[in-house]
């Protein structure tokens, strides 16, 4: 650990370039406590300045505060300048030139070499960080388009393609705790508006580090010569999303509840619902409008205990058919249905259950369209012929995709309908790049249902697709619970669970993963381990090297273990397939107990 004098020097250098009076005052007060010899303050200073908030494939995300290991205006300015340098270098290189003097002022009369779109949500400092970024991007010679107001993340992802931009940045921390914020990066062009992947993240990180070590944030060139987009981009997103699943003719009116979880989803989603022709929801008013304090929840994530309690209460009072919830930036979707055995009378569906329902819907649509296309062209007429015809015609077969920790049921659905299937690493940066993708999901409540317009998870378009499923079921006198039953009867009854071990010392996670590799378990409880894939080897076809272990068990069960990419947690994902729903539930409960015991033993 660096000594106190070194830490103090770093802190004073930080103060000299910080334009934010709040974080300046915060750091100055901390330094006074350090000078007074308060031990906890020295530890706090070390946590803030021993290291730097890392830029990776998820961009930046962390707690707001002063210091190089926090989200703040200095860090954001450095990130914007580094990303601008990356985009300039990339554009010049693509044009056959040599990138030089990346920090030199861009001539006022020169044409921009690259363009970028910026969006922001309702979290603390989101707009401030977005404006700082816009000014620095413009000062670096980029064409900069700022979205007109706070909006959901999917609108930004849509806007990258709508404007034909080279890149996009969304200022959001999604469903993180209230005092967090983040910086999510997208690329246009050949990347089609998807999030960045390796090695681009390392290239951007290197540029950010270069800026941080050579140019004070206060000396970075800024310009107010950026553009603010009009409402037409929002209108275009609403039209495209409403077209995903217009209300079926003659469908029964639905009674349903919606919560925005104090985020930015409601205004946009309400317009989509109206444009698509669905009945209006009962809105949880306490959580409808953006509020950076998230006052009614301890953690603004629909997956967390208690987060949907107000929605459950509203649904119970109205006798609602189901509940729809977005997370604060509306890129995730949660769905709950009536369940007399649940304490609140409603049960939140797992991400896998929603993913398989939406995947089944997408597969039926895709296989029908594919067969029709082949019929029109005199080719194959059945799903069984699609793969061979694809090879002969040099086409990319429509595909379903999910992360390797999501339900294997999606592959069963894809194969049943003659579609391709792709399994990827976690994150939509990978899922969205699956060849021929028509639908993708991951169990953490993320769904990509409209890849032609948004190459990222989108909680609004996914919600519209769920409304369509519910409306079609209601038209037959059925419910979403009936749709789940039909899914199980058709493809088998899949059940999943997740175990998270939160740690204070990341070394515990390293120790467990090393132990599992050095001494591979023979069984999990009474269930035999048949084989194991170690993705860290880089030898698994189609999978980049990653710190992931995948165990295949007898009976078709599966356990995947990996460190969390965003939190100090070790995660284990469990999947089983049973003859009945009850059988699958019993199997996964037994497996969960065995996995938890083994991981605690190896800790």
C-alpha positions as CSV (number, residue, x, y, z in Angstrom):
1,X,0.0,0.0,0.0
2,X,1.2,3.5,-0.7
3,X,2.2,5.6,2.3
4,X,0.1,8.4,3.5
5,X,2.3,11.1,2.0
6,X,2.1,9.6,-1.4
7,X,-1.7,9.3,-1.1
8,X,-1.9,12.9,0.0
9,X,0.1,14.0,-3.0
10,X,-2.3,12.2,-5.3
11,X,-5.3,13.7,-3.6
12,X,-3.9,17.3,-3.8
13,X,-3.1,16.7,-7.5
14,X,-6.7,15.6,-7.9
15,X,-8.1,18.7,-6.1
16,X,-6.1,20.9,-8.5
17,X,-8.1,19.7,-11.5
18,X,-11.5,18.9,-10.1
19,X,-14.2,21.3,-11.3
20,X,-16.9,19.9,-8.9
21,X,-17.3,21.9,-5.7
22,X,-19.1,19.0,-4.0
23,X,-16.3,16.4,-4.5
24,X,-13.7,19.1,-3.8
25,X,-15.3,19.8,-0.4
26,X,-15.6,16.0,0.2
27,X,-11.9,15.4,-0.4
28,X,-10.8,18.5,1.5
29,X,-12.7,17.3,4.5
30,X,-11.3,13.8,4.2
31,X,-7.7,15.3,4.1
32,X,-8.4,17.2,7.3
33,X,-9.4,14.0,9.0
34,X,-6.3,12.3,7.7
35,X,-4.1,15.1,9.1
36,X,-5.8,14.6,12.4
37,X,-4.6,11.0,12.3
38,X,-8.0,9.3,12.0
39,X,-7.1,5.8,10.9
40,X,-10.4,5.1,9.1
41,X,-9.8,8.3,7.0
42,X,-6.4,7.0,5.9
43,X,-8.0,3.8,4.8
44,X,-10.7,5.8,3.0
45,X,-8.0,7.8,1.2
46,X,-6.2,4.7,0.2
47,X,-9.4,3.2,-1.2
48,X,-10.0,6.3,-3.3
49,X,-6.5,6.7,-4.7
50,X,-4.8,3.3,-4.6
51,X,-5.7,2.4,-8.2
52,X,-8.2,3.7,-10.7
53,X,-11.8,2.8,-11.6
54,X,-11.2,0.3,-14.4
55,X,-12.5,0.9,-17.9
56,X,-13.6,-2.4,-19.4
57,X,-16.2,-4.0,-21.7
58,X,-18.9,-2.6,-19.5
59,X,-17.3,0.9,-19.6
60,X,-17.2,2.5,-16.2
61,X,-19.4,2.0,-13.2
62,X,-18.8,2.8,-9.6
63,X,-19.7,5.0,-6.6
64,X,-19.8,8.7,-7.0
65,X,-17.2,10.5,-5.1
66,X,-13.7,12.1,-5.2
67,X,-10.7,10.1,-6.2
68,X,-9.4,8.0,-9.1
69,X,-11.3,5.0,-7.9
70,X,-14.7,6.8,-7.9
71,X,-17.1,8.2,-10.5
72,X,-16.7,11.9,-10.8
73,X,-16.2,14.8,-13.2
74,X,-12.4,14.4,-13.4
75,X,-12.7,10.6,-14.3
76,X,-15.5,11.3,-16.8
77,X,-13.5,14.1,-18.5
78,X,-10.5,11.7,-18.8
79,X,-12.7,9.0,-20.1
80,X,-14.3,11.3,-22.7
81,X,-10.9,12.6,-23.9
82,X,-9.5,9.1,-24.1
83,X,-12.4,7.8,-26.0
84,X,-12.3,10.7,-28.4
85,X,-8.6,10.0,-29.0
86,X,-9.5,6.4,-29.8
87,X,-12.2,7.4,-32.2
88,X,-10.0,9.9,-34.0
89,X,-7.1,7.4,-34.3
90,X,-9.5,4.7,-35.6
91,X,-11.0,7.1,-38.2
92,X,-7.6,8.3,-39.4
93,X,-6.2,4.8,-39.6
94,X,-9.3,3.6,-41.5
95,X,-8.8,6.4,-44.0
96,X,-5.2,5.2,-44.6
97,X,-3.5,7.9,-42.5
98,X,-1.3,7.9,-39.4
99,X,-2.9,9.1,-36.2
100,X,-0.6,11.9,-34.8
101,X,-0.9,14.6,-32.2
102,X,-4.2,13.3,-30.8
103,X,-4.3,16.0,-28.2
104,X,-3.6,18.8,-30.5
105,X,-6.6,21.2,-31.0
106,X,-8.8,20.2,-33.9
107,X,-8.9,23.0,-36.6
108,X,-12.2,24.9,-36.2
109,X,-12.9,24.6,-39.9
110,X,-12.0,21.0,-40.3
111,X,-14.6,18.3,-40.9
112,X,-15.3,16.0,-37.9
113,X,-13.6,12.6,-38.4
114,X,-16.1,10.7,-36.3
115,X,-19.5,11.2,-34.7
116,X,-20.9,10.2,-31.3
117,X,-24.3,10.3,-29.6
118,X,-24.7,10.9,-25.9
119,X,-27.6,9.9,-23.6
120,X,-28.2,10.1,-19.9
121,X,-30.7,8.9,-17.3
122,X,-32.1,10.3,-14.1
123,X,-29.3,9.4,-11.7
124,X,-27.2,11.8,-9.7
125,X,-24.8,13.7,-12.0
126,X,-26.0,11.9,-15.1
127,X,-26.7,15.1,-17.0
128,X,-23.6,16.8,-15.6
129,X,-21.4,13.9,-16.8
130,X,-23.1,13.9,-20.2
131,X,-22.6,17.7,-20.7
132,X,-18.9,17.4,-19.7
133,X,-18.5,14.6,-22.2
134,X,-20.3,16.5,-25.0
135,X,-18.0,19.5,-24.5
136,X,-14.9,17.4,-24.5
137,X,-15.9,15.3,-27.5
138,X,-16.7,18.5,-29.4
139,X,-13.4,20.1,-28.3
140,X,-11.6,17.0,-29.7
141,X,-13.2,17.5,-33.2
142,X,-16.0,15.0,-33.1
143,X,-19.5,15.6,-34.3
144,X,-21.5,15.3,-31.1
145,X,-25.3,14.7,-30.7
146,X,-26.8,15.0,-27.2
147,X,-30.2,13.4,-26.8
148,X,-32.8,15.9,-25.9
149,X,-33.4,14.9,-22.3
150,X,-33.1,12.1,-19.9
151,X,-34.2,8.9,-21.6
152,X,-33.9,5.1,-21.3
153,X,-30.7,3.3,-22.3
154,X,-32.4,1.5,-25.2
155,X,-33.2,4.9,-26.8
156,X,-29.4,5.7,-26.9
157,X,-28.6,2.3,-28.4
158,X,-31.3,3.0,-31.0
159,X,-29.9,6.5,-31.7
160,X,-26.5,5.2,-32.5
161,X,-27.9,3.5,-35.6
162,X,-30.6,6.1,-36.3
163,X,-28.0,8.8,-36.7
164,X,-25.4,6.5,-38.3
165,X,-23.0,7.5,-35.6
166,X,-19.6,6.0,-35.1
167,X,-20.1,5.6,-31.3
168,X,-22.5,6.2,-28.4
169,X,-22.2,6.8,-24.7
170,X,-24.9,6.3,-22.1
171,X,-24.4,7.8,-18.7
172,X,-26.2,5.3,-16.4
173,X,-25.5,2.8,-13.6
174,X,-28.6,0.9,-14.6
175,X,-29.9,-0.9,-11.4
176,X,-26.9,-0.2,-9.2
177,X,-27.3,1.4,-5.7
178,X,-28.4,5.1,-5.6
179,X,-24.9,6.6,-5.2
180,X,-23.5,4.9,-8.3
181,X,-23.2,6.1,-11.8
182,X,-21.5,4.7,-14.9
183,X,-20.5,5.2,-18.5
184,X,-21.6,2.6,-21.1
185,X,-20.0,2.7,-24.5
186,X,-21.3,1.6,-27.9
187,X,-19.8,1.4,-31.4
188,X,-21.6,2.0,-34.7
189,X,-20.6,1.0,-38.2
190,X,-19.7,-2.7,-38.5
191,X,-20.5,-3.1,-34.8
192,X,-24.2,-2.0,-35.5
193,X,-24.6,-0.1,-32.3
194,X,-23.5,-2.9,-30.0
195,X,-21.5,-2.5,-26.8
196,X,-17.7,-2.7,-27.0
197,X,-15.8,-6.0,-26.7
198,X,-12.2,-6.9,-26.3
199,X,-9.7,-5.8,-27.5
200,X,-11.4,-2.4,-28.1
201,X,-11.9,-1.9,-24.3
202,X,-8.1,-2.2,-23.7
203,X,-7.4,0.2,-26.6
204,X,-9.8,2.8,-25.1
205,X,-8.4,2.2,-21.6
206,X,-4.9,2.8,-22.8
207,X,-5.9,6.2,-24.3
208,X,-7.7,7.1,-21.1
209,X,-4.7,6.2,-19.1
210,X,-2.5,8.3,-21.4
211,X,-4.7,11.3,-21.0
212,X,-4.9,10.9,-17.2
213,X,-1.2,10.8,-16.8
214,X,-0.2,13.6,-19.2
215,X,-3.0,16.2,-19.3
216,X,-4.8,17.7,-16.2
217,X,-8.6,17.5,-16.7
218,X,-8.8,21.3,-16.3
219,X,-6.6,21.7,-19.4
220,X,-8.7,19.4,-21.7
221,X,-10.1,21.4,-24.6
222,X,-13.8,21.9,-24.5
223,X,-16.3,23.3,-27.0
224,X,-20.1,24.0,-26.8
225,X,-20.3,23.2,-30.5
226,X,-22.4,20.1,-30.0
227,X,-25.9,19.5,-31.3
228,X,-28.9,18.7,-29.2
229,X,-31.2,16.2,-31.0
230,X,-34.9,17.0,-31.5
231,X,-37.7,14.7,-30.4
232,X,-37.7,13.0,-33.8
233,X,-35.3,10.4,-32.5
234,X,-37.5,9.5,-29.6
235,X,-40.5,9.4,-32.0
236,X,-38.7,7.0,-34.3
237,X,-37.8,4.7,-31.3
238,X,-41.4,4.7,-30.2
239,X,-42.6,3.8,-33.7
240,X,-40.1,1.1,-34.2
241,X,-40.8,-0.4,-30.7
242,X,-44.6,-0.3,-31.1
243,X,-44.2,-2.2,-34.3
244,X,-42.4,-5.1,-32.5
245,X,-45.8,-6.5,-31.3
246,X,-48.9,-4.5,-32.1
247,X,-52.0,-5.4,-30.1
248,X,-53.7,-8.4,-31.7
249,X,-57.1,-7.7,-33.3
250,X,-59.9,-8.6,-30.9
251,X,-57.7,-9.2,-28.0
252,X,-59.3,-8.8,-24.6
253,X,-58.4,-5.8,-22.5
254,X,-55.7,-6.5,-20.0
255,X,-55.6,-5.5,-16.3
256,X,-51.9,-5.0,-15.6
257,X,-49.6,-3.0,-13.3
258,X,-46.4,-1.1,-14.3
259,X,-43.5,0.3,-12.3
260,X,-40.6,2.3,-13.5
261,X,-38.6,1.7,-10.3
262,X,-38.0,5.5,-9.9
263,X,-36.3,5.4,-13.3
264,X,-36.8,6.9,-16.8
265,X,-38.9,4.2,-18.4
266,X,-42.5,5.4,-17.9
267,X,-42.8,8.4,-20.2
268,X,-41.3,6.5,-23.2
269,X,-43.0,3.2,-22.4
270,X,-46.4,4.8,-22.0
271,X,-46.2,6.3,-25.5
272,X,-45.1,2.9,-26.9
273,X,-48.1,1.1,-25.2
274,X,-50.5,3.7,-26.7
275,X,-49.0,3.5,-30.2
276,X,-49.1,-0.3,-30.1
277,X,-52.8,-0.3,-29.1
278,X,-52.7,-1.9,-25.6
279,X,-54.8,-1.0,-22.6
280,X,-53.2,1.4,-20.2
281,X,-51.6,0.0,-17.1
282,X,-52.2,0.7,-13.4
283,X,-49.1,2.7,-12.6
284,X,-47.2,2.5,-9.3
285,X,-47.3,6.3,-8.8
286,X,-44.8,6.3,-6.0
287,X,-42.2,4.9,-8.4
288,X,-43.3,6.4,-11.7
289,X,-41.1,9.5,-12.0
290,X,-37.3,9.7,-12.1
291,X,-35.9,10.1,-8.6
292,X,-32.1,9.7,-8.1
293,X,-32.7,8.9,-4.4
294,X,-34.8,5.8,-5.1
295,X,-36.8,6.5,-1.9
296,X,-39.1,3.5,-1.8
297,X,-36.5,0.7,-2.4
298,X,-33.3,-0.2,-0.7
299,X,-31.9,-1.4,-4.0
300,X,-33.4,-0.3,-7.3
301,X,-33.3,-3.7,-9.0
302,X,-36.5,-5.7,-9.7
303,X,-34.5,-8.9,-8.7
304,X,-33.9,-7.7,-5.2
305,X,-36.2,-8.6,-2.3
306,X,-38.8,-5.9,-1.6
307,X,-38.2,-3.9,-4.8
308,X,-41.5,-4.9,-6.3
309,X,-43.6,-4.8,-3.1
310,X,-45.5,-1.7,-4.1
311,X,-46.3,-3.3,-7.5
312,X,-47.5,-6.5,-5.8
313,X,-49.8,-4.4,-3.5
314,X,-51.2,-2.4,-6.5
315,X,-51.8,-5.6,-8.4
316,X,-53.5,-7.3,-5.5
317,X,-55.8,-4.4,-5.0
318,X,-56.8,-4.4,-8.7
319,X,-56.8,-8.1,-9.2
320,X,-54.3,-7.6,-12.0
321,X,-53.5,-10.3,-14.6
322,X,-49.8,-9.6,-14.4
323,X,-47.1,-7.0,-13.5
324,X,-44.4,-5.4,-15.7
325,X,-41.4,-3.7,-14.2
326,X,-38.4,-1.9,-15.7
327,X,-35.2,-1.2,-13.9
328,X,-34.2,2.5,-13.6
329,X,-32.7,2.9,-17.1
330,X,-35.4,0.6,-18.6
331,X,-33.0,-1.9,-20.3
332,X,-34.2,-4.8,-18.1
333,X,-37.7,-6.3,-17.7
334,X,-39.3,-8.1,-14.8
335,X,-42.7,-9.8,-15.0
336,X,-44.8,-11.2,-12.2
337,X,-48.0,-13.3,-12.3
338,X,-50.7,-14.2,-9.8
339,X,-49.6,-17.1,-7.5
340,X,-51.7,-18.0,-4.4
341,X,-48.7,-19.7,-2.8
342,X,-46.6,-16.5,-2.9
343,X,-46.6,-14.3,0.2
344,X,-47.8,-11.2,-1.8
345,X,-50.1,-13.2,-4.0
346,X,-47.8,-12.6,-7.0
347,X,-44.6,-14.4,-8.1
348,X,-41.9,-12.7,-10.1
349,X,-41.0,-14.9,-13.0
350,X,-37.3,-15.8,-13.3
351,X,-35.3,-14.3,-16.2
352,X,-35.1,-17.7,-17.7
353,X,-38.9,-18.2,-17.6
354,X,-39.4,-14.8,-19.4
355,X,-36.6,-15.5,-21.8
356,X,-38.0,-18.9,-22.8
357,X,-41.5,-17.4,-23.4
358,X,-40.1,-14.6,-25.5
359,X,-37.7,-17.0,-27.2
360,X,-40.6,-19.3,-28.2
361,X,-42.5,-16.4,-29.6
362,X,-39.5,-15.2,-31.6
363,X,-38.8,-18.8,-32.8
364,X,-42.4,-19.2,-34.1
365,X,-42.2,-15.9,-35.9
366,X,-38.7,-16.5,-37.3
367,X,-39.3,-20.0,-38.5
368,X,-42.6,-19.0,-40.1
369,X,-40.9,-16.1,-42.0
370,X,-37.9,-18.1,-43.0
371,X,-40.1,-20.9,-44.4
372,X,-42.2,-18.4,-46.3
373,X,-39.0,-16.8,-47.7
374,X,-37.7,-20.1,-48.8
375,X,-41.1,-21.1,-50.3
376,X,-41.2,-17.8,-52.2
377,X,-37.8,-18.4,-53.7
378,X,-38.5,-22.1,-54.6
379,X,-36.4,-23.5,-51.8
380,X,-37.0,-25.5,-48.7
381,X,-40.5,-25.5,-47.2
382,X,-39.9,-27.1,-43.8
383,X,-37.9,-26.2,-40.8
384,X,-35.9,-29.4,-41.2
385,X,-34.5,-28.3,-44.6
386,X,-33.5,-24.8,-43.5
387,X,-29.9,-25.7,-42.4
388,X,-29.0,-27.4,-45.6
389,X,-30.6,-24.8,-47.8
390,X,-28.8,-22.1,-45.8
391,X,-25.4,-23.6,-46.7
392,X,-26.4,-24.0,-50.4
393,X,-27.7,-20.4,-50.6
394,X,-24.9,-18.9,-48.5
395,X,-27.4,-17.4,-46.1
396,X,-27.2,-16.9,-42.3
397,X,-29.8,-18.9,-40.7
398,X,-32.1,-17.1,-38.2
399,X,-30.8,-17.7,-34.7
400,X,-31.6,-17.6,-31.0
401,X,-28.8,-16.8,-28.6
402,X,-28.2,-16.6,-24.8
403,X,-25.4,-16.4,-22.4
404,X,-23.8,-19.6,-21.1
405,X,-25.4,-19.0,-17.7
406,X,-28.9,-18.8,-19.1
407,X,-31.4,-21.6,-19.6
408,X,-30.4,-24.4,-22.0
409,X,-34.1,-24.6,-22.9
410,X,-33.5,-21.9,-25.5
411,X,-31.4,-24.3,-27.5
412,X,-34.2,-26.9,-27.4
413,X,-36.6,-24.3,-28.7
414,X,-34.3,-23.2,-31.5
415,X,-33.7,-26.8,-32.6
416,X,-37.4,-27.6,-32.5
417,X,-38.0,-24.8,-34.9
418,X,-35.1,-25.4,-37.2
419,X,-33.2,-22.3,-36.1
420,X,-29.6,-21.8,-35.3
421,X,-28.5,-21.4,-31.7
422,X,-25.5,-19.6,-30.2
423,X,-24.2,-19.7,-26.6
424,X,-22.1,-16.7,-25.6
425,X,-20.2,-15.2,-22.7
426,X,-22.3,-13.2,-20.3
427,X,-23.3,-9.7,-21.5
428,X,-25.2,-8.3,-24.5
429,X,-22.0,-7.2,-26.0
430,X,-21.6,-10.8,-26.9
431,X,-25.2,-11.9,-27.3
432,X,-25.9,-9.1,-29.8
433,X,-23.1,-10.2,-32.1
434,X,-24.5,-13.8,-32.6
435,X,-24.8,-14.4,-36.4
436,X,-28.4,-14.2,-37.6
437,X,-29.8,-13.3,-34.2
438,X,-33.5,-12.7,-34.1
439,X,-33.8,-13.0,-30.3
440,X,-31.3,-13.1,-27.4
441,X,-31.5,-13.1,-23.6
442,X,-29.7,-13.6,-20.4
443,X,-31.1,-14.7,-17.1
444,X,-30.4,-11.4,-15.4
445,X,-33.7,-10.0,-16.8
446,X,-32.2,-8.8,-20.2
447,X,-33.9,-9.5,-23.5
448,X,-33.1,-8.4,-27.1
449,X,-36.2,-8.7,-29.1
450,X,-35.7,-6.2,-31.9
451,X,-32.1,-6.6,-33.2
452,X,-32.8,-4.7,-36.4
453,X,-33.1,-1.5,-34.4
454,X,-31.5,-2.0,-31.0
455,X,-28.5,-4.2,-30.6
456,X,-28.7,-4.4,-26.8
457,X,-31.1,-5.5,-24.1
458,X,-34.2,-3.4,-24.2
459,X,-36.8,-3.6,-21.4
460,X,-39.4,-1.6,-23.3
461,X,-39.5,-3.6,-26.5
462,X,-39.4,-6.8,-24.3
463,X,-42.4,-5.5,-22.3
464,X,-44.4,-4.9,-25.5
465,X,-43.6,-8.5,-26.7
466,X,-44.8,-9.8,-23.3
467,X,-48.0,-7.7,-23.6
468,X,-48.6,-9.4,-27.0
469,X,-48.2,-12.8,-25.4
470,X,-50.5,-11.9,-22.6
471,X,-53.1,-10.5,-25.0
472,X,-53.0,-13.5,-27.3
473,X,-53.4,-15.8,-24.2
474,X,-56.3,-13.7,-22.9
475,X,-58.0,-13.9,-26.3
476,X,-58.0,-17.7,-25.8
477,X,-59.3,-17.4,-22.3
478,X,-55.8,-18.2,-20.9
479,X,-53.1,-16.5,-18.8
480,X,-49.3,-16.2,-18.8
481,X,-49.3,-19.1,-16.3
482,X,-51.0,-21.2,-19.0
483,X,-48.4,-20.2,-21.5
484,X,-45.6,-21.4,-19.1
485,X,-47.4,-24.7,-18.7
486,X,-47.6,-25.1,-22.5
487,X,-43.9,-24.2,-22.8
488,X,-43.0,-27.0,-20.3
489,X,-45.3,-29.5,-22.0
490,X,-43.8,-28.8,-25.4
491,X,-40.1,-28.5,-24.6
492,X,-39.6,-30.1,-21.2
493,X,-39.7,-28.5,-17.7
494,X,-36.6,-26.4,-17.1
495,X,-35.8,-25.0,-13.7
496,X,-32.9,-22.8,-12.7
497,X,-31.4,-21.2,-9.6
498,X,-28.6,-18.9,-8.7
499,X,-26.2,-18.9,-5.7
500,X,-24.2,-15.7,-4.9
501,X,-21.5,-15.6,-2.4
502,X,-20.6,-12.0,-1.5
503,X,-17.1,-11.4,-0.2
504,X,-15.2,-8.6,1.4
505,X,-11.9,-10.1,0.2
506,X,-11.7,-10.8,-3.5
507,X,-9.0,-13.4,-2.6
508,X,-11.8,-15.7,-1.4
509,X,-13.2,-15.9,-5.0
510,X,-9.7,-16.5,-6.4
511,X,-9.2,-19.3,-3.9
512,X,-12.5,-21.0,-4.6
513,X,-11.9,-20.9,-8.4
514,X,-8.4,-22.3,-8.0
515,X,-9.6,-25.1,-5.8
516,X,-12.3,-26.1,-8.2
517,X,-9.7,-26.3,-11.0
518,X,-7.1,-28.1,-8.9
519,X,-9.6,-30.6,-7.5
520,X,-12.6,-31.0,-9.8
521,X,-15.7,-32.2,-7.9
522,X,-16.7,-35.7,-8.6
523,X,-20.3,-35.0,-7.5
524,X,-22.5,-32.2,-6.4
525,X,-24.4,-34.0,-3.6
526,X,-25.6,-37.2,-5.1
527,X,-25.4,-36.0,-8.7
528,X,-22.4,-37.2,-10.7
529,X,-20.2,-34.7,-12.6
530,X,-19.7,-36.0,-16.1
531,X,-17.3,-33.4,-17.4
532,X,-16.1,-29.8,-17.0
533,X,-15.3,-27.0,-19.4
534,X,-12.7,-24.5,-18.2
535,X,-13.2,-21.4,-20.3
536,X,-10.0,-19.8,-19.0
537,X,-8.1,-22.2,-21.2
538,X,-9.4,-20.4,-24.3
539,X,-9.9,-23.8,-26.0
540,X,-13.7,-23.8,-26.0
541,X,-14.9,-23.3,-29.5
542,X,-16.7,-20.0,-30.1
543,X,-15.8,-18.7,-26.5
544,X,-13.1,-16.2,-25.7
545,X,-11.0,-17.1,-22.7
546,X,-12.9,-16.2,-19.5
547,X,-12.8,-17.1,-15.8
548,X,-15.7,-19.5,-16.0
549,X,-16.1,-23.2,-15.1
550,X,-19.0,-25.2,-16.6
551,X,-19.9,-28.6,-15.0
552,X,-22.1,-31.0,-16.9
553,X,-24.0,-33.4,-14.6
554,X,-25.9,-36.6,-15.1
555,X,-29.5,-36.2,-16.0
556,X,-28.8,-33.2,-18.2
557,X,-28.2,-30.9,-15.2
558,X,-25.6,-28.1,-15.3
559,X,-23.6,-25.9,-13.0
560,X,-21.7,-22.8,-14.1
561,X,-19.4,-20.9,-11.7
562,X,-17.8,-17.6,-12.3
563,X,-16.9,-14.3,-10.5
564,X,-19.3,-11.5,-11.0
565,X,-18.1,-8.9,-13.4
566,X,-19.6,-5.9,-11.5
567,X,-19.8,-6.9,-7.9
568,X,-17.6,-8.6,-5.3
569,X,-19.5,-11.9,-5.7
570,X,-18.9,-15.5,-6.8
571,X,-21.9,-16.7,-8.7
572,X,-23.1,-20.2,-9.5
573,X,-25.9,-20.9,-12.0
574,X,-27.9,-24.1,-11.8
575,X,-30.1,-25.6,-14.5
576,X,-32.1,-28.9,-14.6
577,X,-34.7,-30.5,-16.8
578,X,-37.5,-32.5,-15.3
579,X,-40.4,-34.6,-16.3
580,X,-42.8,-32.2,-14.6
581,X,-42.6,-28.8,-13.1
582,X,-42.6,-30.2,-9.6
583,X,-39.8,-32.7,-10.5
584,X,-37.6,-29.9,-11.9
585,X,-38.2,-27.7,-8.8
586,X,-37.2,-30.6,-6.5
587,X,-34.1,-31.3,-8.6
588,X,-32.9,-27.8,-8.6
589,X,-33.5,-27.4,-4.9
590,X,-31.4,-30.4,-4.1
591,X,-28.7,-29.3,-6.5
592,X,-28.6,-25.8,-4.9
593,X,-28.1,-27.2,-1.5
594,X,-25.2,-29.3,-2.7
595,X,-23.5,-26.6,-4.7
596,X,-23.8,-24.1,-1.8
597,X,-22.3,-26.6,0.6
598,X,-19.4,-27.4,-1.7
599,X,-18.6,-23.7,-2.4
600,X,-18.6,-22.9,1.3
601,X,-16.3,-25.9,1.9
602,X,-13.8,-24.6,-0.8
603,X,-13.9,-21.0,0.5
